[in-house]
Amino acid sequence: MSKKSDHLTVQCTCCEAVLTVDRLSGEVLFTEKSKKKSGVSFEDAMQQLQRDKETADDRFRDAFAKEASRMKTVEDKFQEALKRKDELEEPIRPLDYD
């Protein structure tokens, strides 16, 4: 076999690296990283991080307010049930027949 038929060259779709793979074993023999630079500067990354933090804070505040509202509703229902407890008849216990 010639050298070209022993190996496959595959380009990764995620990082655009070029992988050299052995045709028989499927083992990656060599990886050549993409020469492209990421287009994100440090300042852009910091701004994105700040926006993500603000978004997370907003979501937390919304969830906290929703949970507080839910707990208020549960507390109101509990208080209503306490008011109506006297209206319910006490069940007859089997030991009371003795």
Backbone as CSV, one residue per row, in Angstrom:
resi,resn,N_x,N_y,N_z,CA_x,CA_y,CA_z,C_x,C_y,C_z
1,MET,0.845,-1.183,0.000,0.000,0.000,0.000,0.881,1.234,0.000
2,SER,0.405,2.253,-0.658,1.161,3.499,-0.661,0.875,4.262,0.623
3,LYS,1.697,5.249,0.899,1.564,6.000,2.144,0.244,6.761,2.199
4,LYS,-0.259,7.274,1.087,-1.505,8.031,1.084,-2.697,7.150,1.411
5,SER,-2.678,5.917,1.017,-3.831,5.063,1.285,-3.815,4.513,2.706
6,ASP,-2.698,4.619,3.439,-2.628,4.142,4.812,-3.314,5.095,5.782
7,HIS,-3.388,6.371,5.433,-3.898,7.380,6.346,-5.023,8.173,5.698
8,LEU,-5.948,8.599,6.546,-7.014,9.491,6.109,-6.777,10.860,6.727
9,THR,-7.115,11.904,5.992,-7.044,13.257,6.515,-8.463,13.769,6.660
10,VAL,-8.812,14.154,7.902,-10.169,14.581,8.217,-10.103,15.940,8.893
11,GLN,-11.043,16.831,8.537,-11.102,18.137,9.180,-12.230,18.144,10.201
12,CYS,-11.901,18.552,11.423,-12.878,18.627,12.499,-13.839,19.775,12.220
13,THR,-15.139,19.526,12.384,-16.123,20.572,12.117,-16.223,21.578,13.256
14,CYS,-15.800,21.197,14.454,-15.890,22.101,15.604,-14.728,23.079,15.650
15,CYS,-13.512,22.544,15.680,-12.339,23.409,15.863,-11.544,23.601,14.582
16,GLU,-11.964,22.964,13.495,-11.334,23.053,12.185,-9.891,22.568,12.186
17,ALA,-9.557,21.678,13.123,-8.238,21.058,13.132,-8.218,19.959,12.083
18,VAL,-7.012,19.665,11.565,-6.861,18.613,10.571,-6.313,17.387,11.293
19,LEU,-7.060,16.283,11.230,-6.679,15.043,11.891,-6.166,14.051,10.862
20,THR,-5.060,13.391,11.182,-4.548,12.320,10.348,-4.870,11.025,11.072
21,VAL,-5.668,10.160,10.419,-6.197,8.955,11.051,-5.679,7.732,10.305
22,ASP,-5.254,6.711,11.070,-4.838,5.446,10.472,-6.063,4.737,9.922
23,ARG,-5.984,4.324,8.687,-7.118,3.723,8.008,-7.492,2.370,8.619
24,LEU,-6.535,1.606,9.065,-6.820,0.263,9.573,-7.297,0.270,11.021
25,SER,-6.593,0.990,11.885,-6.939,0.943,13.309,-7.924,2.030,13.730
26,GLY,-8.032,3.110,12.949,-8.914,4.208,13.311,-8.299,5.133,14.345
27,GLU,-7.039,4.950,14.641,-6.336,5.740,15.637,-5.893,7.075,15.034
28,VAL,-6.021,8.149,15.823,-5.584,9.463,15.373,-4.072,9.509,15.513
29,LEU,-3.389,9.713,14.405,-1.935,9.721,14.410,-1.363,11.112,14.631
30,PHE,-2.025,12.126,14.070,-1.479,13.468,14.128,-2.631,14.469,14.101
31,THR,-2.470,15.553,14.844,-3.470,16.614,14.864,-2.780,17.931,14.542
32,GLU,-3.302,18.621,13.560,-2.764,19.937,13.214,-3.840,20.968,13.517
33,LYS,-3.542,21.824,14.476,-4.528,22.809,14.902,-4.749,23.845,13.820
34,SER,-5.954,24.424,13.839,-6.305,25.459,12.870,-5.442,26.686,13.107
35,LYS,-5.044,27.326,12.039,-4.199,28.505,12.151,-5.014,29.782,12.318
36,LYS,-6.334,29.651,12.262,-7.196,30.814,12.429,-7.202,31.248,13.883
37,LYS,-7.193,32.544,14.108,-7.336,33.081,15.454,-8.814,33.239,15.758
38,SER,-9.141,33.091,17.007,-10.525,33.367,17.354,-10.724,34.866,17.266
39,GLY,-11.847,35.303,16.785,-12.097,36.713,16.562,-12.547,37.449,17.811
40,VAL,-12.418,36.849,18.979,-12.905,37.463,20.202,-11.730,38.075,20.959
41,SER,-11.848,39.363,21.227,-10.805,40.016,22.008,-11.104,39.855,23.494
42,PHE,-10.133,40.198,24.311,-10.301,40.090,25.752,-11.401,41.017,26.228
43,GLU,-11.456,42.218,25.689,-12.474,43.184,26.094,-13.872,42.686,25.720
44,ASP,-13.989,42.114,24.520,-15.287,41.567,24.106,-15.720,40.426,25.022
45,ALA,-14.762,39.589,25.393,-15.078,38.479,26.289,-15.518,38.995,27.655
46,MET,-14.877,40.045,28.146,-15.256,40.614,29.444,-16.653,41.229,29.378
47,GLN,-16.966,41.907,28.273,-18.300,42.490,28.117,-19.366,41.397,28.062
48,GLN,-19.073,40.317,27.340,-20.024,39.197,27.254,-20.217,38.560,28.628
49,LEU,-19.146,38.429,29.374,-19.225,37.877,30.717,-20.076,38.759,31.625
50,GLN,-19.928,40.079,31.492,-20.730,41.010,32.293,-22.212,40.901,31.926
51,ARG,-22.509,40.809,30.627,-23.910,40.657,30.191,-24.494,39.349,30.719
52,ASP,-23.707,38.280,30.668,-24.186,36.994,31.181,-24.460,37.071,32.678
53,LYS,-23.604,37.778,33.403,-23.791,37.922,34.844,-25.071,38.703,35.137
54,GLU,-25.304,39.780,34.390,-26.518,40.574,34.591,-27.765,39.747,34.280
55,THR,-27.688,38.959,33.233,-28.816,38.099,32.869,-29.090,37.086,33.972
56,ALA,-28.031,36.503,34.504,-28.197,35.527,35.590,-28.792,36.197,36.821
57,ASP,-28.343,37.412,37.130,-28.896,38.139,38.281,-30.384,38.430,38.082
58,ASP,-30.752,38.838,36.868,-32.163,39.106,36.576,-33.006,37.842,36.736
59,ARG,-32.505,36.741,36.230,-33.236,35.478,36.352,-33.393,35.068,37.807
60,PHE,-32.330,35.276,38.590,-32.401,34.922,40.011,-33.446,35.770,40.718
61,ARG,-33.439,37.087,40.445,-34.420,37.967,41.088,-35.834,37.568,40.716
62,ASP,-36.049,37.251,39.439,-37.386,36.824,39.000,-37.807,35.531,39.694
63,ALA,-36.897,34.574,39.768,-37.217,33.299,40.407,-37.476,33.493,41.900
64,PHE,-36.710,34.374,42.534,-36.888,34.634,43.956,-38.250,35.273,44.208
65,ALA,-38.627,36.235,43.360,-39.931,36.889,43.516,-41.066,35.894,43.278
66,LYS,-40.906,35.029,42.305,-41.927,34.028,42.013,-42.076,33.065,43.188
67,GLU,-40.960,32.653,43.774,-41.013,31.738,44.910,-41.647,32.426,46.121
68,ALA,-41.330,33.694,46.343,-41.931,34.423,47.463,-43.444,34.535,47.272
69,SER,-43.869,34.784,46.052,-45.299,34.856,45.754,-45.970,33.502,45.986
70,ARG,-45.293,32.448,45.575,-45.846,31.106,45.770,-45.963,30.784,47.258
71,MET,-44.958,31.146,48.027,-45.001,30.877,49.468,-46.109,31.687,50.141
72,LYS,-46.367,32.896,49.675,-47.465,33.714,50.211,-48.799,33.021,49.937
73,THR,-48.954,32.490,48.741,-50.177,31.781,48.385,-50.366,30.540,49.253
74,VAL,-49.297,29.801,49.453,-49.378,28.605,50.291,-49.723,28.986,51.728
75,GLU,-49.115,30.039,52.235,-49.407,30.495,53.599,-50.871,30.922,53.733
76,ASP,-51.393,31.628,52.727,-52.804,32.035,52.749,-53.729,30.820,52.767
77,LYS,-53.424,29.825,51.972,-54.247,28.614,51.937,-54.192,27.889,53.275
78,PHE,-53.016,27.879,53.889,-52.874,27.229,55.186,-53.703,27.954,56.251
79,GLN,-53.640,29.275,56.254,-54.414,30.048,57.228,-55.911,29.834,57.027
80,GLU,-56.354,29.757,55.788,-57.764,29.509,55.481,-58.177,28.126,55.998
81,ALA,-57.294,27.145,55.814,-57.598,25.799,56.291,-57.668,25.769,57.817
82,LEU,-56.826,26.551,58.486,-56.887,26.610,59.949,-58.198,27.218,60.429
83,LYS,-58.726,28.185,59.704,-59.999,28.797,60.072,-61.144,27.801,59.936
84,ARG,-61.052,26.916,58.938,-62.140,25.981,58.676,-61.992,24.668,59.420
85,LYS,-60.967,24.486,60.222,-60.769,23.199,60.882,-61.886,22.874,61.867
86,ASP,-62.497,23.889,62.469,-63.581,23.650,63.420,-64.850,23.175,62.725
87,GLU,-64.989,23.465,61.450,-66.176,23.056,60.704,-66.182,21.555,60.423
88,LEU,-65.036,20.954,60.423,-64.941,19.529,60.104,-65.318,18.703,61.326
89,GLU,-65.990,17.614,61.067,-66.342,16.712,62.161,-65.138,15.856,62.499
90,GLU,-65.006,15.587,63.767,-63.904,14.744,64.181,-64.268,13.304,63.850
91,PRO,-63.383,12.572,63.200,-63.721,11.190,62.830,-63.821,10.301,64.065
92,ILE,-64.672,9.297,63.961,-64.861,8.354,65.062,-63.725,7.339,65.001
93,ARG,-63.057,7.216,66.104,-61.937,6.275,66.165,-62.454,4.925,66.630
94,PRO,-61.939,3.845,66.074,-62.431,2.502,66.458,-62.239,2.205,67.933
95,LEU,-61.275,2.785,68.587,-61.035,2.511,70.016,-62.050,3.185,70.898
96,ASP,-62.795,4.165,70.387,-63.792,4.841,71.172,-65.010,3.955,71.433
97,TYR,-65.213,2.901,70.659,-66.348,2.007,70.848,-66.206,1.147,72.099
98,ASP,-65.012,0.988,72.577,-64.780,0.121,73.748,-65.238,0.724,75.028
